[in-house]
């Protein structure tokens, strides 16, 4: 066999091997349910979080209407949110619909679609999976209007109702007014949003917003958001994201983007209350997280506000967070003391880090910089040489 033929032979073998190694990328599980309520077969999609198979805990469930289009986004959002610890894990159920049947399902005065969800879908999911008593319902457009109607018809069926560009709402305002008057202690969450450029949709959402401002009981956790950079077709994605963020408001570690935002929120009193509420709702420690303490301190550094920076360090130091956060973050804090000529405080932190991280040259360089500023060139050279030796050893 010639070299050319050998090359062709091995190329074919390699190509076939790679084809054989390919697998189908499935996104959850599809089920077909025969619905007695609708007198037809209906498909639902289910995705469970990564920990489902390795734990015995129960999970909240997010039900997404028009799952044929929006279920994959819900899965992507779950993966992102749990990776960055923005929300707890939850099960996602996509309820598949099709055009033009979806319009009739969502506005059916006989409530057959609601009956299908309550008695057949939820029942099936609760019997097949480990579910908690927390449920969230999301819908867009006519599905969004269906979500609002469901809150009135079955307020206890879901804990949170998320509606993107809900339409039509005009014909529901009077019914909503009566519902709010007759349910003074409703404690669900209603989150609805819209693009500012949706014409008839905006009319209904603004009426609902005005009604809630006047009549909503204090126990109803509601929020209306105009999504400036969205359009009718894109509002579902922002609505699911911000709606879940609102529902799980006390779950993430607290972070502020600036000192101004921190002060406006209520300062450290607000931060401490946030963590007490977080502990109560989700079982976390009521102590401030290391990330919160560091990010607050970093905001002061960025604002070049030494007094606030020093207040934070004195407040947080006893927690030992300087030893737990990443070394580059601790060095940033020690460097800021050096920048403000607080040499004793800077040396104290760098010395602590040098003991904790004997294989890192960063605190040694920091100590050298301090002693150089103090004109103690002998000590500065000693620490620089130690840092250089460590660096060379790592390079080798």
C-alpha positions in Angstrom: 0.0 0.0 0.0 1.4 3.4 -1.0 2.0 6.2 1.5 -0.9 8.2 -0.2 -3.3 5.3 0.3 -2.3 4.8 3.9 -3.0 8.4 4.6 -6.4 8.1 3.0 -7.1 4.9 5.0 -6.2 6.4 8.4 -8.1 9.6 7.6 -11.3 7.5 6.9 -10.7 5.6 10.1 -10.3 8.7 12.2 -13.4 10.3 10.6 -15.5 7.2 11.3 -14.2 6.9 14.9 -15.3 10.5 15.5 -18.7 10.0 14.1 -19.1 6.9 16.3 -18.1 8.9 19.3 -20.8 11.6 18.8 -23.8 11.6 21.2 -27.1 13.3 21.1 -27.3 16.4 23.3 -30.6 16.1 25.1 -32.0 18.9 27.1 -34.0 17.3 29.9 -36.8 14.8 29.3 -40.0 15.0 27.2 -43.2 13.5 28.4 -46.5 13.1 26.5 -49.6 13.4 28.7 -53.1 12.6 27.6 -55.1 15.5 28.9 -58.7 14.8 29.9 -59.3 18.5 30.4 -58.2 19.4 26.8 -59.1 16.0 25.3 -55.8 15.8 23.5 -52.2 14.7 24.0 -49.9 17.4 25.3 -46.1 17.4 25.7 -44.2 18.8 28.6 -40.4 19.1 29.1 -38.7 18.6 32.4 -35.1 19.6 33.5 -33.7 18.8 36.9 -30.7 20.5 38.5 -27.3 18.8 38.7 -27.6 17.9 42.4 -31.0 16.1 41.9 -29.4 12.7 41.5 -27.0 13.0 44.4 -29.3 14.5 47.1 -32.7 13.7 48.6 -33.8 17.3 49.0 -37.0 18.7 47.4 -36.9 21.5 44.8 -39.0 24.4 43.8 -40.6 24.3 40.3 -40.6 26.9 37.6 -43.5 26.3 35.1 -42.8 28.0 31.7 -45.7 28.5 29.3 -44.8 28.2 25.6 -42.1 25.8 26.6 -41.5 24.9 22.9 -39.7 28.2 22.6 -38.7 29.3 26.1 -37.8 26.1 27.9 -34.2 26.1 26.7 -33.7 29.6 28.0 -35.0 28.6 31.4 -32.5 25.8 31.5 -29.6 28.1 30.5 -30.7 30.7 33.2 -30.9 28.0 35.9 -27.3 26.8 35.1 -26.0 30.4 35.1 -27.9 31.4 38.3 -26.8 28.4 40.3 -23.2 28.6 39.1 -23.0 32.2 40.4 -25.2 31.4 43.4 -27.9 34.0 42.5 -30.8 31.6 43.1 -31.2 28.1 44.6 -31.6 25.2 42.3 -35.1 24.4 41.0 -36.8 22.1 38.5 -38.0 23.5 35.2 -41.2 22.4 33.5 -41.9 23.6 30.0 -45.5 23.3 28.9 -45.5 23.0 25.1 -48.0 24.9 23.1 -48.6 25.5 19.4 -50.0 28.1 17.1 -52.8 29.1 16.8 -54.2 26.8 19.6 -52.3 28.7 22.2 -54.5 31.8 21.9 -57.7 29.8 22.6 -56.1 28.0 25.5 -55.0 31.2 27.2 -58.3 33.0 26.9 -60.7 30.0 27.4 -63.5 31.2 29.7 -64.1 27.6 30.7 -60.6 27.5 32.3 -59.8 24.1 30.7 -56.1 25.0 30.3 -55.8 26.1 33.9 -57.5 22.8 34.9 -55.0 20.9 32.7 -52.1 22.6 34.5 -53.5 22.3 38.0 -54.9 18.7 37.9 -52.7 17.0 35.3 -49.3 18.8 34.9 -48.6 19.8 38.5 -50.0 16.5 39.8 -47.8 14.6 37.4 -44.7 16.5 38.3 -45.3 16.3 42.1 -45.8 12.5 41.8 -42.8 12.0 39.6 -40.2 14.3 41.1 -39.1 15.5 44.6 -40.8 18.9 44.6 -41.1 21.4 47.4 -44.3 23.5 48.0 -42.8 26.5 46.1 -44.0 27.0 42.5 -43.5 29.8 40.0 -45.5 30.4 36.8 -44.2 32.3 33.8 -46.0 33.4 30.6 -45.6 35.8 27.7 -48.1 37.9 25.8 -51.5 36.0 25.9 -49.7 33.6 28.3 -48.8 36.6 30.4 -52.4 37.6 30.6 -53.2 34.0 31.5 -50.7 34.2 34.4 -52.4 37.3 35.8 -55.8 35.6 35.5 -54.5 32.5 37.2 -53.4 34.6 40.1 -57.0 35.7 40.5 -58.5 32.3 39.9 -56.0 30.2 41.9 -53.9 32.6 44.1 -52.5 29.7 46.2 -51.5 27.5 43.3 -48.3 29.4 42.7 -46.1 31.5 45.0 -44.9 33.8 42.2 -46.6 34.9 39.0 -44.3 36.3 36.2 -45.9 37.9 33.2 -44.0 39.3 30.2 -45.9 41.8 28.0 -49.3 40.5 29.3 -52.1 41.0 26.8 -55.0 41.6 27.0 -55.3 43.2 30.4 -57.9 46.0 29.7 -60.7 43.6 30.2 -59.4 42.3 33.5 -58.9 45.6 35.4 -62.4 45.6 37.0 -62.0 42.0 38.0 -58.6 42.7 39.4 -60.0 45.6 41.4 -62.6 43.3 43.0 -60.0 40.6 43.5 -57.6 43.0 45.5 -60.5 44.3 47.6 -61.6 40.7 48.5 -58.1 39.4 49.2 -56.5 41.9 51.6 -53.9 39.4 52.8 -52.7 37.8 49.5 -49.0 37.2 49.9 -47.9 36.1 46.5 -45.4 37.8 44.2 -46.5 39.4 41.0 -43.9 40.6 38.6 -44.9 42.0 35.2 -42.9 43.9 32.6 -43.2 45.3 29.1 -41.2 47.1 26.5 -42.1 50.9 26.3 -43.1 50.5 22.7 -45.8 47.9 22.7 -48.8 50.2 22.2 -52.0 48.3 23.3 -49.9 46.1 25.6 -48.6 49.2 27.4 -52.1 50.5 28.0 -53.1 47.4 29.9 -49.9 47.2 32.0 -50.0 50.9 32.9 -53.6 50.5 34.1 -52.6 47.5 36.2 -49.6 49.4 37.6 -51.9 52.3 38.6 -54.5 49.9 40.1 -51.8 48.2 42.2 -50.4 51.5 43.5 -53.9 52.3 44.8 -55.3 49.0 45.9 -52.5 46.4 46.4 -52.4 45.1 50.0 -49.0 45.5 51.7 -48.7 41.7 51.8 -48.6 41.5 47.9 -45.1 41.6 46.7 -45.5 43.2 43.3 -43.2 44.9 40.8 -43.7 46.5 37.4 -40.8 47.1 35.1 -40.4 48.8 31.8 -37.7 47.2 29.8 -36.1 50.1 27.9 -33.9 48.1 25.5 -36.4 45.2 24.8 -39.2 44.7 22.3 -42.3 42.6 22.3 -40.5 39.4 21.2 -37.6 39.8 23.6 -39.4 40.7 26.9 -39.7 37.0 28.0 -36.0 36.6 28.6 -35.5 39.7 30.8 -38.8 39.0 32.6 -37.8 35.5 33.6 -34.3 36.8 34.7 -35.5 39.8 36.7 -38.6 38.0 38.0 -36.5 35.2 39.5 -34.1 37.7 40.9 -36.9 39.5 42.6 -38.5 36.3 44.0 -35.1 35.1 45.4 -34.1 38.6 46.4 -32.3 37.6 49.7 -30.5 34.6 48.3 -27.3 36.1 46.7 -24.4 37.5 48.7 -25.0 41.2 48.9 -23.0 43.4 46.7 -23.1 47.2 45.9 -21.7 48.8 42.8 -20.6 52.0 44.7 -20.4 53.7 48.1 -23.3 55.9 47.0 -25.5 52.8 46.4 -24.5 51.4 49.8 -25.3 54.6 51.6 -28.6 55.0 49.8 -29.7 51.5 50.8 -29.1 52.2 54.5 -25.5 51.5 55.1 -24.3 48.7 57.5 -27.7 48.6 59.2 -29.3 47.5 55.9 -26.5 45.0 55.2 -26.9 43.3 58.6 -30.7 43.2 58.2 -30.3 41.7 54.8 -28.2 38.9 56.2 -30.6 38.2 59.0 -33.4 37.9 56.4 -31.2 35.7 54.2 -30.5 33.4 57.1 -34.2 33.2 58.0 -35.4 32.5 54.4 -32.6 30.1 53.2 -30.8 28.8 56.3 -27.5 30.6 55.5 -25.4 32.1 58.3 -26.5 35.5 59.4 -22.9 36.7 59.3 -21.8 38.9 56.4 -20.1 36.9 53.7 -16.4 37.4 52.8 -17.4 38.6 49.4 -19.7 41.3 50.8 -17.0 42.5 53.2 -14.4 42.6 50.5 -16.6 44.3 47.9 -17.6 47.0 50.3 -14.0 47.6 51.1 -13.1 47.6 47.4 -15.8 50.2 46.8 -14.1 52.5 49.3 -10.8 52.0 47.6 -12.2 52.8 44.2 -13.8 55.9 45.6 -10.5 56.9 47.2 -12.4 57.3 50.5 -9.8 56.3 53.1 -12.0 57.1 56.1 -14.8 54.8 54.9 -12.2 52.2 54.0 -10.7 52.2 57.5 -14.2 52.0 59.0 -14.9 48.9 57.0 -11.6 47.2 57.9 -12.0 47.9 61.6 -15.6 46.6 61.4 -14.7 43.4 59.5 -11.2 42.6 60.7 -12.2 40.5 63.7 -14.1 38.1 61.4 -10.8 37.0 59.9 -12.0 37.6 56.4 -8.6 39.0 55.3 -7.1 35.5 55.8 -9.9 33.8 53.9 -10.3 35.9 50.8 -8.0 35.5 47.8 -4.5 36.7 48.4 -4.5 39.2 45.6 -7.6 40.8 47.3 -6.0 40.9 50.7 -2.9 42.5 49.1 -5.1 45.1 47.5 -6.3 46.2 50.9 -2.7 46.2 52.3 -1.5 48.2 49.3 -4.2 50.8 49.9 -2.9 51.3 53.5 0.6 51.7 52.0 -0.7 54.2 49.5 -2.1 56.3 52.4 1.2 56.0 54.3 -0.4 53.8 57.0 2.7 51.7 57.1 2.1 49.9 60.4 -1.3 48.7 59.2 0.0 47.7 55.8 2.9 45.8 57.3 0.6 44.0 59.7 -1.5 42.6 56.9 1.4 41.8 54.6 3.1 40.0 57.5 0.0 38.0 58.2 -0.2 37.0 54.5 3.5 36.1 54.3 2.9 33.6 57.1 -0.2 32.2 55.6 1.1 32.0 52.1 4.8 31.1 52.4 5.0 30.2 48.7 3.7 33.5 47.4 6.0 36.4 46.5 3.1 39.0 46.6 3.2 39.7 50.4 7.0 39.8 50.3 7.0 42.4 47.6 4.4 44.3 49.6 6.7 44.2 52.7 9.6 45.3 50.6 7.6 48.3 49.2 6.7 49.3 52.8 10.2 49.3 54.0 11.4 51.1 50.9 8.9 53.9 51.6 10.2 54.0 55.2 13.8 54.3 53.8 14.8 51.1 55.4 16.6 49.8 52.3 18.3 46.9 54.1 14.9 45.3 55.1 13.4 46.2 51.7 16.2 44.4 49.9 15.8 41.4 52.1 12.1 41.0 51.3 12.7 41.7 47.6 15.4 39.0 47.5 13.1 36.5 49.1 10.4 37.3 46.6 12.9 37.0 43.7 14.1 33.6 45.0 10.5 32.3 45.3 9.8 33.5 41.8 12.8 31.8 40.3 12.0 28.6 42.0 8.5 28.6 40.6 9.9 29.4 37.1 12.2 26.4 37.3 
